[in-house]
Amino acid sequence: MSHKQHQELINALHECAAACNHCYDACLKEENVKMMVDCVRLDRECADICSYLEHAVSRNTPFVSELAAVCAKICEACGNECKKHNHEHCQKCAEACFKCAEVCKSVA
């Protein structure tokens, strides 16, 4: 499949990576950073896999479904962690993660 056929996936991956990077940065500025360690760690994991998959899809990787399955799992884990925190950046990140997970599952 060409990357044009995966445009919804590419968009969701891009938005999720951006939300995770923003959340990661904002979490590091929170007063109690120690409480945010798991969130920061998962933000990094999620942003990295989303960015990788976005690039892989754009170059027509034959492993889209396998990578999308892994990405969905990581996005769900990140979303579940972020939704535990009341910070606006965490809530927005969780929303982007869950949306991306759903799109990834539809491709996987």
Phi and psi restraints in degrees (value plus and minus 20) as a CYANA .aco file:
   2 SER   PHI    -101.2   -61.2
   2 SER   PSI     142.7   182.7
   3 HIS   PHI     -85.1   -45.1
   3 HIS   PSI     -43.7    -3.7
   4 LYS   PHI     -85.6   -45.6
   4 LYS   PSI     -52.6   -12.6
   5 GLN   PHI     -93.0   -53.0
   5 GLN   PSI     -35.2     4.8
   6 HIS   PHI    -131.9   -91.9
   6 HIS   PSI       6.3    46.3
   7 GLN   PHI     -80.6   -40.6
   7 GLN   PSI     -59.2   -19.2
   8 GLU   PHI     -81.8   -41.8
   8 GLU   PSI     -61.3   -21.3
   9 LEU   PHI     -83.8   -43.8
   9 LEU   PSI     -67.7   -27.7
  10 ILE   PHI     -77.9   -37.9
  10 ILE   PSI     -64.5   -24.5
  11 ASN   PHI     -83.4   -43.4
  11 ASN   PSI     -64.9   -24.9
  12 ALA   PHI     -84.2   -44.2
  12 ALA   PSI     -60.9   -20.9
  13 LEU   PHI     -83.0   -43.0
  13 LEU   PSI     -64.1   -24.1
  14 HIS   PHI     -83.9   -43.9
  14 HIS   PSI     -65.7   -25.7
  15 GLU   PHI     -84.6   -44.6
  15 GLU   PSI     -59.6   -19.6
  16 CYS   PHI     -87.1   -47.1
  16 CYS   PSI     -65.2   -25.2
  17 ALA   PHI     -80.6   -40.6
  17 ALA   PSI     -62.3   -22.3
  18 ALA   PHI     -83.8   -43.8
  18 ALA   PSI     -63.1   -23.1
  19 ALA   PHI     -84.3   -44.3
  19 ALA   PSI     -61.5   -21.5
  20 CYS   PHI     -86.1   -46.1
  20 CYS   PSI     -60.9   -20.9
  21 ASN   PHI     -84.6   -44.6
  21 ASN   PSI     -60.0   -20.0
  22 HIS   PHI     -85.4   -45.4
  22 HIS   PSI     -64.9   -24.9
  23 CYS   PHI     -82.5   -42.5
  23 CYS   PSI     -64.3   -24.3
  24 TYR   PHI     -74.2   -34.2
  24 TYR   PSI     -71.0   -31.0
  25 ASP   PHI     -84.3   -44.3
  25 ASP   PSI     -64.1   -24.1
  26 ALA   PHI     -86.9   -46.9
  26 ALA   PSI     -57.0   -17.0
  27 CYS   PHI     -81.7   -41.7
  27 CYS   PSI     -57.3   -17.3
  28 LEU   PHI     -87.0   -47.0
  28 LEU   PSI     -37.6     2.4
  29 LYS   PHI    -117.6   -77.6
  29 LYS   PSI     -22.1    17.9
  30 GLU   PHI     -90.4   -50.4
  30 GLU   PSI     133.0   173.0
  31 GLU   PHI     -79.6   -39.6
  31 GLU   PSI     -65.3   -25.3
  32 ASN   PHI    -126.5   -86.5
  32 ASN   PSI      58.8    98.8
  33 VAL   PHI     -82.6   -42.6
  33 VAL   PSI     -51.8   -11.8
  34 LYS   PHI     -79.7   -39.7
  34 LYS   PSI     -52.8   -12.8
  35 MET   PHI     -92.0   -52.0
  35 MET   PSI     -35.3     4.7
  36 MET   PHI    -121.1   -81.1
  36 MET   PSI     -15.3    24.7
  37 VAL   PHI     -77.0   -37.0
  37 VAL   PSI     -68.3   -28.3
  38 ASP   PHI     -85.2   -45.2
  38 ASP   PSI     -57.2   -17.2
  39 CYS   PHI     -84.5   -44.5
  39 CYS   PSI     -66.7   -26.7
  40 VAL   PHI     -80.2   -40.2
  40 VAL   PSI     -66.7   -26.7
  41 ARG   PHI     -80.7   -40.7
  41 ARG   PSI     -66.3   -26.3
  42 LEU   PHI     -91.2   -51.2
  42 LEU   PSI     -53.8   -13.8
  43 ASP   PHI     -76.9   -36.9
  43 ASP   PSI     -63.9   -23.9
  44 ARG   PHI     -86.0   -46.0
  44 ARG   PSI     -66.9   -26.9
  45 GLU   PHI     -78.0   -38.0
  45 GLU   PSI     -66.6   -26.6
  46 CYS   PHI     -87.8   -47.8
  46 CYS   PSI     -66.2   -26.2
  47 ALA   PHI     -79.6   -39.6
  47 ALA   PSI     -60.7   -20.7
  48 ASP   PHI     -85.8   -45.8
  48 ASP   PSI     -67.0   -27.0
  49 ILE   PHI     -88.9   -48.9
  49 ILE   PSI     -57.0   -17.0
  50 CYS   PHI     -85.2   -45.2
  50 CYS   PSI     -63.5   -23.5
  51 SER   PHI     -84.0   -44.0
  51 SER   PSI     -63.3   -23.3
  52 TYR   PHI     -81.8   -41.8
  52 TYR   PSI     -67.5   -27.5
  53 LEU   PHI     -85.4   -45.4
  53 LEU   PSI     -57.5   -17.5
  54 GLU   PHI     -78.3   -38.3
  54 GLU   PSI     -66.0   -26.0
  55 HIS   PHI     -87.3   -47.3
  55 HIS   PSI     -61.9   -21.9
  56 ALA   PHI     -83.2   -43.2
  56 ALA   PSI     -61.4   -21.4
  57 VAL   PHI     -85.0   -45.0
  57 VAL   PSI     -61.0   -21.0
  58 SER   PHI     -86.5   -46.5
  58 SER   PSI     -41.4    -1.4
  59 ARG   PHI    -123.1   -83.1
  59 ARG   PSI      -5.0    35.0
  60 ASN   PHI      44.9    84.9
  60 ASN   PSI      27.4    67.4
  61 THR   PHI     -80.0   -40.0
  61 THR   PSI     123.8   163.8
  62 PRO   PHI    -100.3   -60.3
  62 PRO   PSI     -20.7    19.3
  63 PHE   PHI    -127.2   -87.2
  63 PHE   PSI       4.7    44.7
  64 VAL   PHI     -75.1   -35.1
  64 VAL   PSI     -70.7   -30.7
  65 SER   PHI     -85.6   -45.6
  65 SER   PSI     -59.7   -19.7
  66 GLU   PHI     -86.3   -46.3
  66 GLU   PSI     -65.6   -25.6
  67 LEU   PHI     -87.5   -47.5
  67 LEU   PSI     -57.2   -17.2
  68 ALA   PHI     -84.3   -44.3
  68 ALA   PSI     -56.1   -16.1
  69 ALA   PHI     -84.0   -44.0
  69 ALA   PSI     -64.2   -24.2
  70 VAL   PHI     -85.8   -45.8
  70 VAL   PSI     -63.3   -23.3
  71 CYS   PHI     -80.9   -40.9
  71 CYS   PSI     -62.5   -22.5
  72 ALA   PHI     -78.9   -38.9
  72 ALA   PSI     -62.5   -22.5
  73 LYS   PHI     -83.5   -43.5
  73 LYS   PSI     -63.7   -23.7
  74 ILE   PHI     -89.8   -49.8
  74 ILE   PSI     -61.1   -21.1
  75 CYS   PHI     -81.0   -41.0
  75 CYS   PSI     -61.7   -21.7
  76 GLU   PHI     -84.3   -44.3
  76 GLU   PSI     -62.0   -22.0
  77 ALA   PHI     -83.0   -43.0
  77 ALA   PSI     -63.2   -23.2
  78 CYS   PHI     -85.5   -45.5
  78 CYS   PSI     -65.1   -25.1
  79 GLY   PHI     -80.4   -40.4
  79 GLY   PSI     -62.0   -22.0
  80 ASN   PHI     -84.3   -44.3
  80 ASN   PSI     -58.3   -18.3
  81 GLU   PHI     -89.5   -49.5
  81 GLU   PSI     -66.3   -26.3
  82 CYS   PHI     -82.6   -42.6
  82 CYS   PSI     -57.4   -17.4
  83 LYS   PHI     -89.2   -49.2
  83 LYS   PSI     -32.2     7.8
  84 LYS   PHI     -92.5   -52.5
  84 LYS   PSI     -40.1    -0.1
  85 HIS   PHI    -124.7   -84.7
  85 HIS   PSI     120.9   160.9
  86 ASN   PHI    -104.4   -64.4
  86 ASN   PSI     -22.8    17.2
  87 HIS   PHI     -84.6   -44.6
  87 HIS   PSI     121.9   161.9
  88 GLU   PHI     -79.1   -39.1
  88 GLU   PSI     -61.0   -21.0
  89 HIS   PHI     -83.6   -43.6
  89 HIS   PSI     -54.3   -14.3
  90 CYS   PHI     -90.0   -50.0
  90 CYS   PSI     -62.4   -22.4
  91 GLN   PHI     -84.6   -44.6
  91 GLN   PSI     -61.6   -21.6
  92 LYS   PHI     -87.4   -47.4
  92 LYS   PSI     -56.7   -16.7
  93 CYS   PHI     -85.6   -45.6
  93 CYS   PSI     -64.7   -24.7
  94 ALA   PHI     -77.9   -37.9
  94 ALA   PSI     -63.1   -23.1
  95 GLU   PHI     -80.7   -40.7
  95 GLU   PSI     -65.7   -25.7
  96 ALA   PHI     -85.9   -45.9
  96 ALA   PSI     -58.0   -18.0
  97 CYS   PHI     -84.9   -44.9
  97 CYS   PSI     -65.3   -25.3
  98 PHE   PHI     -87.0   -47.0
  98 PHE   PSI     -57.2   -17.2
  99 LYS   PHI     -84.1   -44.1
  99 LYS   PSI     -66.1   -26.1
 100 CYS   PHI     -83.8   -43.8
 100 CYS   PSI     -60.1   -20.1
 101 ALA   PHI     -79.6   -39.6
 101 ALA   PSI     -61.7   -21.7
 102 GLU   PHI     -84.9   -44.9
 102 GLU   PSI     -64.1   -24.1
 103 VAL   PHI     -84.6   -44.6
 103 VAL   PSI     -61.9   -21.9
 104 CYS   PHI     -81.1   -41.1
 104 CYS   PSI     -62.9   -22.9
 105 LYS   PHI     -81.5   -41.5
 105 LYS   PSI     -55.5   -15.5
 106 SER   PHI     -89.6   -49.6
 106 SER   PSI     -42.5    -2.5
 107 VAL   PHI    -112.6   -72.6
 107 VAL   PSI     -50.8   -10.8
